[in-house]
């Protein structure tokens, strides 16, 4: 929809700096807000045919949804596609950032980010939580292994063919839990690392089951099943990809997928 007034919003957790720019009259107006979407929306509505933009980032989609619900045309600009002038990069302030966004919107150079619906965003979050859980498991295993190494314990068991047995199997866990350190404090530390590792593994397993349940739902199952036709793609990977894309039909071709997300 055509607009007249371009509104740049520099958004933070507790504050919003706004700049309104009318390229037809040259009028510029600025305002500072707490993070209060209703106040921002009321101010924006006071301008002629306004449209607002803020940068993609850690603040996510909440403000965009709130402003849209209040009748404000608001988009999120892909920060990776914005070429800021050297002066703006050297003297970065919230006020300058808001003005820059207003100018970019007026020039029509903003690459809009696709805004997923709340269900899709929630599924992205649980998929990312599972990835975090995987990293937690890896970190816990590393801490446990490093402590054992400091006390001279290395798992060197071999099978009947003389091959070294894999770590983190039942046999490996039995070996770890058979270790008793002489110093009580050291044993207490070891018990902590063992317990934390066990808990992290259980948490990851529980999250994986929840992800699998969401992946089998009517919204995601067709895409997940299609992606799993590719060799090596399992449910968790397929679900994560489907959530991040949020509808393959919105891309013209694979080349477009690289830039329009």
Buried (B, 14 or more C-beta within 10 A) or exposed (E): EEBBBBBBBBBEEEEBBBBBBBBEEEEEBBBEBEBEBEBBBEBBEEBEEBBBBBBBEEBEBEBBBBBBEBEBBBBBBBBEBBEBEEEBEEEEEBBBBBBBBBBBBBEEEBBEBBBBEEBBBEBBEBBEBBEEBBEBBEEBBEBBBEBBEEEEBEBEEEEEEEEEEEBBEEBBBEBBEEEEBEEEEBEEBBEEBBEBBBEBBEBBEEBBEEBBEBBEEEBBBEBBEEBBEEEEBEBBBBBBBBBBBBEEEEBEEEEEEEEBB
